[in-house]
């Protein structure tokens, strides 16, 4: 049994200390700019207990600096507060880097100044684990694992959907869901709704609901933005990222219908284009039925010029050139290892090539989010005028 103080997640976050180079990589700034932030923000920076007392940044400090930078107008954020952009990460195939993309994008978007909520919609709960939580630990075991009750996943997205279905039928007030949204890195970092094995109930609940099932999540999100779901206030976020299961499901379709933007990771060392075509078919079906169509971004992953089939895969993907992200994610052995430490790779190895590639991708998505948010704001103004 550990003798350390109990942790709120399984990740050993307190042990993470970043020197200047790593801190600059996470914030995407120069050493001079970081020094200016440190001096002007009033946030105390630790010093190493060594002969040369170099600056050491912990996770909380970096996210506090990010929040200060946002409040100071030093980063670009959506102008209309309280109207998040919904992003669904989905493709009808496993092993493409879907969860990795959701996790790393969420972390980098937060460092870019956006307020992020990540929702795990996959019963495998890999996103949940990447953010420091285990899906199958019970209260009686927390002392053995050296964690607090906060490390438990006691409420999943299914706990929200079932009462909402009842609300639609009876208009009975929604229950207070405080505690469902986790804050693995504190208030200033990205927030998370975790998953566990009971998330599988979600499919049955959606199947048994009345009305347009595909629009269930969108209707629920709209109710949240009206302030009618205690403990589930989406108006505090700039972006909500949903990580879908790797198969066609009612859950995935509802997430697609609620999305403003869909990210589809396509593995470049296998024939994953078939899954992409299936996804596009789902998007077109939702558009035909409900006149909503999210923007699609295709992200090539596991890219390596050494694979002989890369050229064939590239030719297949190029037929969707208008939707392709400008830079692929290279094949790396670091991503599978990251989950073992209950932390996103960006926080474990911020200066690695793999982390840098996702940072570039997140910057691209950041631009998309600002464009979508501006379009939504303009539309809302037009509708109220």
N, C-alpha and C positions, 0 to 999 in steps of 0.2 A: 504493500500500500504506500502511495506517495506521501511524503512528509511536507510537500509544498502546500501552499494555500490553495484551496479548491478553485478551479478555473470555471469561467462561464461557458467556454467551449472546449472541445478536445484539443484544439490547436494551442501550442505554447506561445501565445501572442506576446507575452511579456518578454520573452527571450529574443524577440526580433528587434535588433538595433541596426540602424543604417548609417553608414558614414556618408559624407557629402556626395560622393559620386553616385551611390545608389539612390539617395534621396532626390538628387537632381534628375535621375532617370525616371523615377516614379512621377515626379511633378512636371517633367518635361521642360525644365528650366536650366539655366547656366548656374555655375557656382556663385557668380556675382549677384544674380537675381535672387537665389536662395538666401544669400546673406542679407540682402535687402529685406526680404520677407521676414526673416528671423528678427531683424532689428525693429521693423516698423509694426509688426503684428502684436508685439507685447507678449508673445507666447514664449515661455521659458524653454530653452533648449539644453538638454543634458550635455555634460562633458565627460569624456572617458577618464577613468581614474588611472591615467598613465603619465609618463614624463611629459609627453606632448598631449595636452588635454583637448583632443579633437572633438568636434561636435558629433553627437550621436542622436539620431532621430528615431523615435519609436512610432508605431502605427498611429496611435492616437494623435500624436503631435503633427504627423504629416496630414492626416485628414482634417485636423483643426486648421492647419495652414491653408488647406484647400478651401475650407469654408470661409476663412478670412479673406482669401483672394477673391472669392465669389462676392462677398459683401462689399469688397472694395472696388468692384467693377473691373477687375483685372482679367476676367474670363468671360467668354460669350455663353450666355444662357438664354432660354426662351423668354421673350418679353412678356408674354401673358402667363402669369402665375396661376397655379391651380388647375391646369389642363395638361396632364402628362401625355407624352407620346407613348403608345403601346407597341412594343417590339416582341414578335414571336420568333423563336429560334426553332426551326423545324425542317426535317427532311425525312422521307419515308424509307429510312435505312439506318441501321445501327453502325457504330464504329467510324463515323465521319468526323468526329470532333465537335458534335453538337453541344454537349454540355460544357466542354472546354471553352468553346466560343462564347456561350452565355456567361460563364464565370469571368473569363478574362476581359470580355467587353464591359461587363458591369463594373469591374474594378477600375479599369482605365477611364471609363466615362465619369466615374466619381472623381477621380483625380483631375479630370478636365473641367470640373466645376458643377457637373449635373448631380442632382439628388436622385439616387437610383433605388428601386425596389426590384429584387429578383424573386421570381415565383417558380418553385420546382413542381412541375406537373407530371413528372415521371416517377412511377412507383419504385424504380431502382434507386432513387434518391441520391444520385451521384453529385448533383449540384449542392444538395444539402450537406453532403460530406465535405465537399471542397470548401464550404464556408464554415467548417468546424463542428458539425453536428453529426451524431449517429442516429439512425432511424429506429434501431431496435433495442435501445437500452431503456430499462425501466427504473422507477424511483429507487427501488431497493438496491440498485447496483451503483448508484452515483458515487458513494463514498469510496468504493473499491477503485473506481476509475479516476478519482481525484477531481471530480467536477461538481458543480452546483446543480440545483434543479433547473436553472436557466438553460443548461445544456440539453435538456430533454426536448424532443419534438412531441408536444402534446396536442397541438392543433395544426392541421394541414389545410390546404385549400378546400378540401372536401367539407370541412367544418363550416365553411362559409357558404358553399353552394347549396347544401341541403336546406338550411333555414331560409335561404333566398327563394328557393322553389316554393316553400311553404308561405313565404311572404307574398309571392305573386298570387297565390290562391286565396289567402285570407286577409291580406294587408295587416297581419299581426306584426308588431314592431320587431325588428331584427335584434338578436341577442348581442350582448357586449362581447366582442372578440379580442379584447385586450390580451396581449400575450402571444397572439398568433404571429405577429410580425417580430422577427428576431433582429437583434443589432449586434452581430458578432464582433464588430470593431468599434462599438460605441455609437452614440447619436450621430457623429459626423461622418461615419463610413456608410457604405451601401447596406441596405436592410434586406432581409430575406424572409420568405415564407417557405418553410421546409416541407419535406414529404416523408412518408413512412409507408408501411405495407397497407395501412387502411386507406390510403389514397385511392386504391383500386375501387372503393365504393363509389367514387366519383362517376365512373362510367354508367353504373346502374342508376344513380340518381338522375343524371342527365337523360338517360333513356326513358325514365318514368316521368319526366317533367312534361308539362303541357305547353302549348304554344311553339314558336320556332326555336327548337333546341340549339341550332347553330348560333343564335343570337343571345344565348343565355348569359355568357360572360360579359358581353357588351352592355346588356341591360343592368347587370349587377355592378359593373364599373360606373355606369351612369348614376346609379343609386348612391354609390359611395361618394361621388363628386357632389351630390346634393346634400351630403352630410348626414345620411340616414342609416349608416352602418357603424355603430360605435366600435372603436378599435380597428377599423379598416378605413382609414382616411387617405385616399389616393391623391388628394389635392396638394399634399406636401411634397410630392415627387415630380421631377421633370420627365422621367422615363420609367416605365414598368417593363421589365424583361421577363418573358415567359419561356421556360425550357420545357419543350414538349416530349412525350414519349416517341420512340422511333418507329411508330407504326400508325396506320390509319385508324383513327378513333374519334369518338364524339368529342373527347377532350381536346384533341388537336384541332378539329374542325372549328370548335367554339373559340379556341385561341386565335385561329386564323381570321375568323370573322370579326374578332375584337381588335385586331392589329391594325396599326397604321403602317407598319414596316415589318416585313418578314425576312429573316436572315436564313439562308439555306446553305449549310456547309456541305461541300461535295468532295469526297475523298478521291484524290487524283491517282491513287495506285490501285484502284478497283473500278469496276463498272457501276458507278453509283448514279449515272445519269438517269437510269430507269426510275429510281426513287425520286429524282428531281422532277421528272415528267409527271409522276403521280401527284406530287405536291402541287405543281402548277395546275393540274386538273382539278384539284380540290379548291384552289383559289378561284379558278374560273367558275366552278359550280356555285360557290358562295356569291360571287358577283352576279351570276345569272339569277339567283333566287332572291338576293337581298340588296342588290345594287351597291355593294361595298367591295372595294378591291384595294388591298394593301400594296404598297410598293415592295418589289422583290429585289433583294441583294443576294447574289450567289457568291459564296466564298470558297474558292478552291483550297483544300487542306491536304496535309500529308504530301506536299509537293516535293519531288526530287527529280532532277534531270537524269539521274542514273537509271530510273525505271524505263524499260523499253516501251511500255504501253502509255507513257505520259503523252506522247505526241498524238496518239489516237484519242485519249481522254480529252486533251486540249481541243482537238477538232470538234468533239461532241459538245463540249461546254461552250465553245465559241459561237454556236448557233444562238446563244442567249447573251451575246456580247453586250447588249445595252444594259443588262442587269448585273454584269460581272463586277466584283470589287477590283480595284486597280492593282492590288498586290496579293498573291497567295500566301498561305501559311505553310512553311516548310515542314517536312517530316522531322520529328524530334522525339527522342526517347525520354525527354524531361517531363512531358505532360502526364504520362501514366504514373510517374513517380510522385507527382505533386499531390495527388489525392491522398497518398499515404500519410502525409503530414497535416491533413485537414486544412490546407491553405492553398489559395490560388498561386500559380507559378509566379505571377507578377510580384507577389510579396515575398516569395522565397528566393527568386533569382531575378531581380529587377533589371540587371544589366545584361541578361542573356539574350541571344538572338531571337529565341522563341518569344520572349516577353516583348521585345522591341517590335516584332512583327505584329503582334496583337495591339500594341499601342498605336501603330500606324493605322491599322484597321479601325480601331476605336475613334481615331481622329476623323476618319472618313465617315463613320456612322454618326459622329457628333455633328458634322456638317449636314447630314441627311435629317437628323432630328431637329436642328434649328430651322431647316426649310419646311419640314412638315408642321412644326409648331407655328411658324409664321402663317402658313396657309390655313391652318385651323383657326387661328386668331382672326384672320381676315374674313373667313367664312362666318364666324360667330358674330363679328361686327356687322356684316351685311345682313344677317338674319334678324338682328335686333334693331336695325335702323328702319 
